Amino acid sequence: MKNIIKIGISVIQKIIVYIGFFFNSFFNNKKDQLWVVAGVEIASMLKTISDSIPNSVSVNFGENRFYDFTYTYSFGCRPFKFMLSLIHRPWLLGKLTTQRSNFLYIGGAGFLHFPEDGRDWEFRFLKSHGVKLVCYFTGSEIRSFDLLNQYSQENEIDVITTYQAYASPGIDSKKNEQYRRLLGVSADKYADFIFNPPIDQMAYISRPTLPYFYFVKREYFKQNIEKFNDLSKVIIVHGPSSPLIKGTPIVRAAIKKLKEEGYNFEYRELIGIPHKEMLRSLSEAHIVLNQFYAFVPGVLTMEALANYCAVLTSADPEIETSLPKNCKNAWKVTPYWKVYENLKSMLDDPVMIKNYADAGYKWALENCEEGNALESFLKIIQSPL
């Protein structure tokens, strides 16, 4: 019965898309060259990227309790809002297709609620009306558990999918894996550009993908050199969005051992706090411990670098070759088995903390500050097809 309802809603939504398209075509027969940026807010990426692209329309398909951002269109998950969105989202897809020539999808969410085809119909509709389509994948919506777990076994290394199914039961189901397969195939078939790190987010995408861009707001950059004037008590921050898959048990073990060895520091473990509070703690921190099973640095790493912190994380340009080669000294590459060792070496050498904070800040300012990153990003997505 549930599948029948989903199929029925899917058919009705596709009809609404066409109604929205033809109705709005009467009032708008000329598209502009501006962008629609759509997705679910993850690590402030939707907001940052949409703000970075001039005059873009931002569409947020889901609420995130950690952020209080505003978007051009925002859809909630509460029952009444959800029911309205069953009509509004497909209507909006039809409407925006008459107005905008460029669509950027962040993540796997889209305008239609039940994309059992991996968004094949939605992407095909956009392409049939001359839209430039960009897919910017962010993680579990595209990352194949089968492929990355195979990589884990072959290389005898734990990866993010090693523990993710324990944190989110069912995420590794055959049904979800099949959806990720279909999403990869649809992006392969229709997208003009695909941004996806090929190792960290192994996917069913056959053609080469483009490397990640991180867009850090200029006001987040705070070169607080004064906090290094007194390192008698180093402040260490760990702010996992999902403790198990970010390596929090390993972090706690390292912190416990160092305290027993007599090291004097303040450890702040920040879980489930608003984004503004996280930024405030980063401005005070000397060392940030991010994540230790991923091969990309993540948004928190970039925000920590912007706040003049030394960062330990497992992102490794020797493994994830899509990372910029010049990032090697921006953070201390730290696989999960070296958290204690590398943190101890920093506490033993305060000059090292300052050196990493300085190198990381300069690298992030040059590569990830929204203005600089946007210039490189737009050169790609605005290039002729």
C-alpha positions in Angstrom: 0.0 0.0 0.0 2.8 2.4 0.9 4.5 1.9 -2.5 1.2 2.4 -4.3 0.7 5.8 -2.5 4.3 6.8 -3.4 3.7 5.9 -7.0 0.5 7.9 -7.0 2.1 11.0 -5.4 5.0 10.7 -7.9 2.6 10.7 -10.9 0.6 13.6 -9.5 3.8 15.6 -8.8 5.0 15.2 -12.3 1.7 16.5 -13.6 2.0 19.5 -11.3 5.5 20.2 -12.7 4.1 20.5 -16.2 1.2 22.6 -15.0 3.6 24.9 -13.2 5.9 25.0 -16.2 3.2 25.8 -18.8 1.3 28.3 -16.6 4.4 30.3 -15.8 5.6 30.1 -19.4 2.7 32.5 -20.3 4.2 35.2 -18.0 7.8 34.5 -18.7 9.1 33.6 -22.1 12.7 34.5 -21.6 15.1 32.9 -19.1 17.9 34.7 -17.4 21.4 33.2 -16.9 21.2 33.1 -13.2 21.3 30.1 -10.8 19.0 28.0 -8.7 20.9 26.5 -5.8 18.8 23.7 -4.2 19.4 21.0 -1.6 19.3 20.2 2.2 21.4 22.3 4.5 24.5 20.3 5.5 27.4 22.0 7.3 26.1 25.5 6.1 27.1 24.6 2.5 23.7 25.4 0.9 23.6 28.8 2.5 27.3 29.6 1.8 27.3 28.5 -1.8 23.9 30.2 -2.6 25.1 33.4 -1.0 28.4 33.2 -2.9 26.7 33.0 -6.3 25.3 36.5 -7.2 21.5 36.8 -7.4 20.9 33.1 -7.0 17.6 31.5 -5.8 18.1 29.3 -2.8 15.8 26.3 -2.1 16.2 24.4 1.1 14.3 21.1 1.2 14.7 20.4 5.0 15.1 22.0 8.3 18.4 21.9 10.3 18.2 22.8 14.0 21.8 23.9 14.1 21.2 26.8 11.7 18.9 29.8 11.6 19.6 30.8 8.0 17.1 32.2 5.6 16.5 31.0 2.0 14.4 32.2 -0.9 12.3 29.1 -0.5 12.4 26.8 2.5 10.4 23.6 3.2 9.8 22.0 6.5 9.1 18.4 7.6 6.2 19.0 10.0 3.0 17.4 8.8 1.2 20.5 7.6 4.3 21.9 5.8 5.0 18.6 4.3 1.6 18.2 2.9 1.8 21.7 1.3 5.3 20.9 -0.1 3.8 17.9 -2.0 2.2 20.5 -4.3 4.5 23.5 -3.8 7.9 21.8 -4.6 6.9 20.3 -8.0 5.1 23.6 -8.9 8.3 25.5 -8.0 10.4 23.2 -10.2 8.1 24.0 -13.2 8.1 27.7 -12.4 11.9 28.0 -11.9 12.6 26.1 -15.1 10.8 28.9 -17.0 12.9 31.6 -15.3 16.4 30.2 -14.7 19.0 28.6 -17.0 21.2 27.0 -14.4 20.4 24.5 -11.6 22.9 23.5 -8.9 21.9 20.6 -6.7 23.7 20.2 -3.4 23.3 16.7 -2.1 20.7 14.2 -3.2 17.5 16.0 -2.4 15.3 17.5 -5.1 12.0 19.0 -5.9 10.1 15.6 -6.2 9.6 13.7 -2.9 10.0 10.1 -4.0 12.7 9.8 -6.6 12.8 6.0 -6.9 14.5 6.5 -10.3 17.5 8.3 -8.8 16.1 11.7 -10.0 16.3 10.5 -13.6 12.9 12.1 -14.5 13.7 15.4 -12.7 17.1 15.8 -14.3 15.7 14.7 -17.7 13.0 17.3 -17.4 15.5 20.1 -16.7 17.8 19.1 -19.5 14.9 18.9 -22.0 14.3 22.6 -21.4 17.9 23.6 -21.9 19.0 23.9 -18.3 22.7 23.6 -17.3 22.8 21.0 -14.5 25.4 20.8 -11.8 25.5 18.1 -9.1 27.5 18.8 -6.0 27.5 15.8 -3.8 28.2 16.0 0.0 28.5 12.5 1.4 26.1 9.7 2.3 23.6 10.5 -0.4 26.1 9.3 -3.1 28.8 7.4 -1.2 28.5 3.6 -1.9 28.8 1.4 1.2 29.7 -1.6 -1.0 32.5 0.2 -2.8 34.0 2.0 0.1 33.8 -1.1 2.4 35.6 -3.1 -0.3 38.3 -0.4 -0.3 38.5 -0.7 3.4 39.1 -4.4 3.3 41.6 -4.2 0.5 43.6 -1.6 2.3 43.1 -2.8 5.9 41.9 0.6 7.1 38.7 1.7 8.8 36.7 4.2 6.8 33.6 6.3 7.4 31.3 3.5 6.3 32.9 1.1 8.7 30.8 2.5 11.6 28.1 4.6 9.8 25.6 1.7 9.8 25.8 1.5 13.6 25.1 5.2 13.9 22.3 5.2 11.3 20.8 1.7 11.1 19.5 0.9 7.7 21.6 3.4 5.8 23.6 0.5 4.3 20.4 -1.4 3.2 20.2 -2.9 -0.3 17.4 -0.4 -1.1 19.5 2.6 -0.1 22.5 1.3 -2.0 20.4 0.8 -5.1 19.2 4.4 -4.8 22.8 5.7 -4.6 23.5 3.6 -7.6 20.6 5.1 -9.6 21.5 8.7 -8.4 25.1 8.2 -9.6 23.8 6.9 -13.0 21.4 9.8 -13.4 24.1 12.4 -12.6 26.4 10.6 -15.0 23.8 10.8 -17.7 22.5 14.3 -17.3 24.8 16.6 -15.2 27.1 19.0 -17.1 29.4 19.1 -14.1 29.7 16.7 -11.1 31.7 17.7 -8.0 32.5 14.6 -5.9 35.7 13.4 -4.2 36.3 10.0 -5.9 37.9 8.1 -2.9 36.1 9.5 0.1 32.7 9.4 -1.7 33.2 6.4 -4.0 30.1 6.3 -6.2 28.5 4.7 -9.2 29.8 7.5 -11.4 31.8 6.4 -14.4 33.2 9.7 -15.7 35.8 11.9 -13.9 34.4 14.2 -11.3 35.6 17.7 -10.2 37.2 18.4 -6.8 35.4 20.0 -3.9 35.3 23.7 -3.3 34.8 25.0 0.2 33.2 28.4 0.6 34.0 30.1 4.0 32.4 33.4 4.7 34.9 36.3 4.9 33.6 37.3 8.3 34.5 33.9 9.7 38.2 34.6 9.2 39.7 35.8 12.5 43.4 35.8 12.8 43.4 35.9 16.6 47.2 35.8 17.2 46.8 37.0 20.7 45.3 33.7 21.9 48.8 32.2 21.4 50.4 34.6 23.8 49.6 32.3 26.7 49.8 28.5 26.0 50.1 27.4 29.6 46.6 25.8 29.1 45.9 24.9 25.6 42.2 24.8 24.5 41.3 21.7 22.5 38.0 21.6 20.7 36.2 18.5 19.2 32.8 19.2 17.7 31.4 16.0 16.0 28.1 16.1 14.2 28.0 12.3 14.6 30.4 11.1 17.4 30.8 7.5 16.3 31.7 8.1 12.6 33.8 11.2 13.5 36.1 9.2 15.8 35.0 10.6 19.2 35.7 7.4 21.1 39.3 7.5 19.9 39.5 11.2 20.7 38.2 10.6 24.3 40.8 7.8 24.7 43.6 10.1 23.7 42.4 12.9 25.9 42.1 10.5 28.9 45.6 9.2 28.4 47.2 12.6 28.0 45.5 13.9 31.2 46.7 10.9 33.1 50.2 11.7 31.9 49.9 15.1 33.4 49.3 17.3 30.4 47.5 20.6 31.3 44.8 21.6 28.8 41.1 22.4 28.5 39.1 19.9 26.4 35.8 21.1 25.0 33.6 18.5 23.4 30.8 20.3 21.6 27.8 18.2 20.4 24.5 19.4 19.2 25.2 23.1 19.7 24.1 26.0 17.4 26.5 27.0 14.7 27.2 30.4 16.2 28.3 28.8 19.5 30.7 26.5 17.5 32.2 29.5 15.8 32.7 31.3 19.1 34.6 28.3 20.6 36.7 28.0 17.5 37.8 31.6 17.9 39.1 30.7 21.4 40.6 27.3 20.5 44.3 26.5 19.8 43.8 22.9 18.5 40.7 21.4 16.8 40.2 17.7 16.4 37.9 17.2 13.5 37.2 13.8 12.0 39.3 10.7 11.7 37.8 8.2 9.2 37.2 10.6 6.3 39.7 11.4 3.5 38.4 15.0 3.0 38.7 17.7 5.6 35.1 18.8 5.9 33.5 22.2 6.6 34.5 22.3 10.3 38.1 22.0 9.4 37.9 25.0 7.1 36.1 27.0 9.7 38.7 26.1 12.3 41.5 27.1 9.9 39.7 30.4 9.3 39.7 30.9 13.1 43.5 30.4 13.3 43.5 26.9 14.9 45.8 24.0 14.4 43.7 21.2 13.0 44.2 17.4 13.3 42.1 15.4 10.8 42.4 12.3 8.6 42.1 14.1 5.3 45.0 13.0 3.3 46.0 14.3 -0.2 48.0 11.1 -0.7 44.8 9.1 -0.6 42.1 11.6 -1.8 44.1 12.9 -4.7 41.3 15.4 -5.6 42.5 17.5 -2.7 44.8 20.4 -3.6 48.4 19.4 -3.5 49.3 22.6 -1.6 47.1 21.6 1.4 49.6 19.2 2.8 50.8 21.5 5.6 47.4 23.3 6.2 46.5 20.7 8.8 48.2 17.8 10.5 47.2 14.6 8.6 46.1 12.3 11.4 44.6 8.8 10.7 42.6 7.3 13.5 45.5 5.3 14.9 47.7 8.4 15.3 45.3 10.8 17.2 47.1 10.3 20.6 50.6 10.4 19.0 50.0 13.6 16.9 48.1 15.4 19.6 50.9 14.6 22.1 53.5 15.9 19.7 51.7 19.2 19.4 51.3 19.6 23.2 55.0 18.9 23.6 55.9 21.6 21.0 53.7 24.7 21.3 55.6 26.3 18.4 54.2 23.5 16.2 50.6 24.5 17.2 51.3 28.1 16.2 53.0 27.1 12.9 50.0 24.9 11.9 47.5 27.6 12.8 49.5 30.1 10.7 50.0 27.9 7.7 46.3 26.7 7.8 44.9 30.2 8.1 46.9 31.4 5.1 46.0 28.4 3.0 42.3 28.7 3.9 42.3 32.4 3.1 43.8 31.8 -0.3 41.8 28.7 -1.3 38.5 28.7 0.7 37.5 32.3 1.4 34.2 32.6 -0.4 35.4 35.3 -2.8 38.6 33.5 -3.9 36.8 30.1 -4.0 33.9 31.5 -5.9 36.1 32.9 -8.7 37.6 29.4 -9.4 34.2 27.7 -9.0 32.4 30.0 -11.4 35.1 29.6 -14.0 34.2 25.9 -14.1 30.4 26.0 -13.9 30.0 29.0 -16.2 32.3 27.7 -18.8 30.7 26.9 -22.2 29.5 23.4 -22.7 
